[in-house]
Amino acid sequence: MSFSIDLTDKVAVVTGSSRGIGRAIARALAGAGADVVITSRNPDSLQRVKEDLETLGRRVLPVQLDVRKRNDIIDMAEAALDHFGHVDILVNNAGMNIRTPALKLEWEEWDAVLETNLKGAFFCAQAIAPNMIQRGWGRIINIGSATCVNAFPDITAYCASRGGTLQMTKSIAAVKATAAARPARVSTSWCTQASSNT
Ligand SMILES: NC(=O)c1ccc[n+]([C@@H]2O[C@H](COP(=O)([O-])OP(=O)(O)OC[C@H]3O[C@@H](n4cnc5c(N)ncnc54)[C@H](OP(=O)(O)O)[C@@H]3O)[C@@H](O)[C@H]2O)c1
């Protein structure tokens, strides 16, 4: 993928960059010149992506992160800032889906989807945004979906989480203090190659 924008000297964090859309975003950002913090729950995946992105000549910091764990998010932000000194771009990409009829959806399944897609994204933004505000520039990109506005059967928790992504992004953007961090949402259409279940 080629980019006409120059992100030299920018630092980007991409959550869920072990595969699929997140890995492609991390690669595209590195291709545009950014140094990248890649995250996953799986250290082996991180190592593979790190080696791939380093072929582009960028600095890559792999950080193990489960966005459902508060301390992981705090540690990730600290590691990124300790290593690079600043973060300019946060892409909240980590996400999951559970496809099941609404009447059969389990309590824990609802929690897993909402905590990953919505709560995790918000608290990653909360952990990173202060550095952007302090420096007067930043971009927070929350990966959404057609389900931010359209509903489909059998993915009720996912639809709820993505409706939340839309409102959460608008709410953050409405806060004057976070204006420097410029939150935005990107909705993708279905990507069959990227994921088996999303
Ligand atoms: N594929 C589509 O058609 C489509 C359409 C619209 C929107 N989206 C959205 O785009 C994003 C990426 O989708 P994808 O299809 O590329 O998904 P994917 O291939 O299943 O990859 C999901 C990524 O999220 C990470 N992740 C999942 N749960 C996590 C958790 N608790 N903590 C940290 N990381 C976690 C995974 O990392 P590990 O498992 O390695 O930890 C992986 O890197 C998602 O937010 C999805 O909702 C996808």
Ligand as a Chemical Component Dictionary entry (heavy atoms), coordinates in Angstrom:
data_LIG
# 
_chem_comp.id                   LIG 
_chem_comp.type                 NON-POLYMER 
_chem_comp.pdbx_formal_charge   0 
_chem_comp.three_letter_code    LIG 
# 
loop_
_chem_comp_atom.comp_id 
_chem_comp_atom.atom_id 
_chem_comp_atom.alt_atom_id 
_chem_comp_atom.type_symbol 
_chem_comp_atom.charge 
_chem_comp_atom.model_Cartn_x 
_chem_comp_atom.model_Cartn_y 
_chem_comp_atom.model_Cartn_z 
_chem_comp_atom.pdbx_ordinal 
LIG N1  N1  N 0  -13.448 -7.717  9.117  1  
LIG C1  C1  C 0  -14.514 -6.965  8.860  2  
LIG O1  O1  O 0  -15.310 -7.232  7.965  3  
LIG C2  C2  C 0  -14.754 -5.715  9.683  4  
LIG C3  C3  C 0  -15.758 -4.827  9.272  5  
LIG C4  C4  C 0  -15.983 -3.676  10.015 6  
LIG C5  C5  C 0  -15.226 -3.406  11.126 7  
LIG N2  N2  N 1  -14.276 -4.285  11.526 8  
LIG C6  C6  C 0  -13.523 -3.966  12.735 9  
LIG O2  O2  O 0  -12.150 -3.874  12.388 10 
LIG C7  C7  C 0  -11.353 -4.329  13.488 11 
LIG C8  C8  C 0  -10.413 -5.418  13.010 12 
LIG O3  O3  O 0  -11.167 -6.449  12.423 13 
LIG P1  P1  P 0  -10.463 -7.724  11.768 14 
LIG O4  O4  O 0  -11.459 -8.324  10.880 15 
LIG O5  O5  O -1 -9.133  -7.372  11.267 16 
LIG O6  O6  O 0  -10.340 -8.650  13.093 17 
LIG P2  P2  P 0  -9.384  -9.898  13.407 18 
LIG O7  O7  O 0  -8.681  -10.376 12.190 19 
LIG O8  O8  O 0  -10.215 -10.883 14.185 20 
LIG O9  O9  O 0  -8.288  -9.239  14.380 21 
LIG C9  C9  C 0  -8.714  -8.723  15.599 22 
LIG C10 C10 C 0  -7.546  -8.060  16.272 23 
LIG O10 O10 O 0  -8.028  -7.557  17.528 24 
LIG C11 C11 C 0  -7.213  -8.097  18.559 25 
LIG N3  N3  N 0  -7.993  -8.326  19.766 26 
LIG C12 C12 C 0  -9.141  -9.023  19.907 27 
LIG N4  N4  N 0  -9.523  -9.026  21.185 28 
LIG C13 C13 C 0  -8.579  -8.319  21.874 29 
LIG C14 C14 C 0  -8.400  -7.976  23.220 30 
LIG N5  N5  N 0  -9.251  -8.367  24.202 31 
LIG N6  N6  N 0  -7.332  -7.240  23.559 32 
LIG C15 C15 C 0  -6.447  -6.843  22.633 33 
LIG N7  N7  N 0  -6.538  -7.140  21.325 34 
LIG C16 C16 C 0  -7.597  -7.874  20.965 35 
LIG C17 C17 C 0  -6.622  -9.380  18.010 36 
LIG O11 O11 O 0  -5.381  -9.584  18.663 37 
LIG P3  P3  P 0  -4.921  -10.964 19.366 38 
LIG O12 O12 O 0  -5.989  -11.997 19.169 39 
LIG O13 O13 O 0  -3.640  -11.293 18.665 40 
LIG O14 O14 O 0  -4.726  -10.572 20.791 41 
LIG C18 C18 C 0  -6.418  -9.031  16.550 42 
LIG O15 O15 O 0  -5.185  -8.395  16.352 43 
LIG C19 C19 C 0  -12.312 -4.784  14.562 44 
LIG O16 O16 O 0  -12.481 -3.767  15.511 45 
LIG C20 C20 C 0  -13.596 -5.051  13.814 46 
LIG O17 O17 O 0  -14.732 -4.884  14.633 47 
LIG C21 C21 C 0  -14.024 -5.430  10.822 48 
# 
loop_
_chem_comp_bond.comp_id 
_chem_comp_bond.atom_id_1 
_chem_comp_bond.atom_id_2 
_chem_comp_bond.value_order 
_chem_comp_bond.pdbx_ordinal 
LIG N1  C1  SING 1  
LIG C1  O1  DOUB 2  
LIG C1  C2  SING 3  
LIG C2  C3  SING 4  
LIG C2  C21 DOUB 5  
LIG C3  C4  DOUB 6  
LIG C4  C5  SING 7  
LIG C5  N2  DOUB 8  
LIG N2  C6  SING 9  
LIG N2  C21 SING 10 
LIG C6  O2  SING 11 
LIG C6  C20 SING 12 
LIG O2  C7  SING 13 
LIG C7  C8  SING 14 
LIG C7  C19 SING 15 
LIG C8  O3  SING 16 
LIG O3  P1  SING 17 
LIG P1  O4  DOUB 18 
LIG P1  O5  SING 19 
LIG P1  O6  SING 20 
LIG O6  P2  SING 21 
LIG P2  O7  DOUB 22 
LIG P2  O8  SING 23 
LIG P2  O9  SING 24 
LIG O9  C9  SING 25 
LIG C9  C10 SING 26 
LIG C10 O10 SING 27 
LIG C10 C18 SING 28 
LIG O10 C11 SING 29 
LIG C11 N3  SING 30 
LIG C11 C17 SING 31 
LIG N3  C12 SING 32 
LIG N3  C16 SING 33 
LIG C12 N4  DOUB 34 
LIG N4  C13 SING 35 
LIG C13 C14 SING 36 
LIG C13 C16 DOUB 37 
LIG C14 N5  SING 38 
LIG C14 N6  DOUB 39 
LIG N6  C15 SING 40 
LIG C15 N7  DOUB 41 
LIG N7  C16 SING 42 
LIG C17 O11 SING 43 
LIG C17 C18 SING 44 
LIG O11 P3  SING 45 
LIG P3  O12 DOUB 46 
LIG P3  O13 SING 47 
LIG P3  O14 SING 48 
LIG C18 O15 SING 49 
LIG C19 O16 SING 50 
LIG C19 C20 SING 51 
LIG C20 O17 SING 52 
# 
